[in-house]
Amino acid sequence: MRDILVLMHDDAGQQARFQAALDVTRALDGHLTCLDVALQPEPEPLAADCGNDSGHGSATTMLVEGRHVDADNSAHSSGHFQARLCREDMLWDWIDAIDDFAPCLRTASDLSDLIVVNRKLHGEWAPDMLGVAGDTVVRSGTPLLAVPGQARRFNAAGKVLVAWNGSAAAAAAMRAATPLLRLARRVEIVEIIDRDVAGSAADAVAYLERHGIHPTIRRETAGGRAAGDVLAALAEDGGYACVVMGGFGHRQFLDKAFGGVSRRLLSDCNVPIFMAH
């Protein structure tokens, strides 16, 4: 895992994902590619959209105006971040793109080992990072690191929770995360024991031990709670630096991944989420 791709755009989550990408790239002695996306301008609104006697612009007008200035905002912020990169001791490059986030990420990720985005950003005008994360992890085929908007750093040497249910998605995420798991001071494989489990956590331990990683198994009883709530509580209260889990997109990730675990953690968990599909 050497080629890291990070989404750049002037929004509330940009600083968090940029810093996380820097930290991961430095920890892995890798190469960072910054994909600076200016959103594709919307068509001009129809006259009916603007015929508002209240004197206020319609929602459509506000969106169009916002997208017209998007490229200018992106250009302003990119100079700041490129200046920071020039001071960093790492290899990097910068790509400019105009479109929506998900298609730009899919196009740029063909030769990337990890994509860094945000989990859901809260706020009335926040971009749909929940949708971007789901679309990207499924359609790109590249692992994803989704960081909270308020994150300050990514601690590659911290404690990691691996969410395990024996599924192909869980196995794919764990395999993809192996380079980062080697750097962690502690790896815990967590099973929710009152759910159907397709494969034993002992198999996951054996796999990681063959890669020089020595995890422990932690089994939790849901006690009537949703699996996503159990894992989110563990992640936030257990001092974990990252959660590794299988991921799904769109309808699949809303309903099927650990019974909605993907959506729960990407919506609210304050710990970075490493996902693969």
Secondary structure, DSSP 8 states (H G I E B T S, - for coil): --EEEEEE-SSTTHHHHHHHHHHHHHHTT-EEEEEEEE--------HHHH--TTSS--HHHHHHHHHHTHHHHHHHHHHHHHHHHHTSSSEEEEEEEES-HHHHHHHHTTT-SEEEEES---STT---HHHHHHHHHHHS-S-EEEE-TT-----TTSEEEEE--S-HHHHHHHHHHHHHHTT-SEEEEEEETTS--SS-HHHHHHHHHTTT---EEEEE--TTS-HHHHHHHHHHHTTEEEEEEE---HHHHHHTGGGTHHHHHHHH-SS-EEEE-
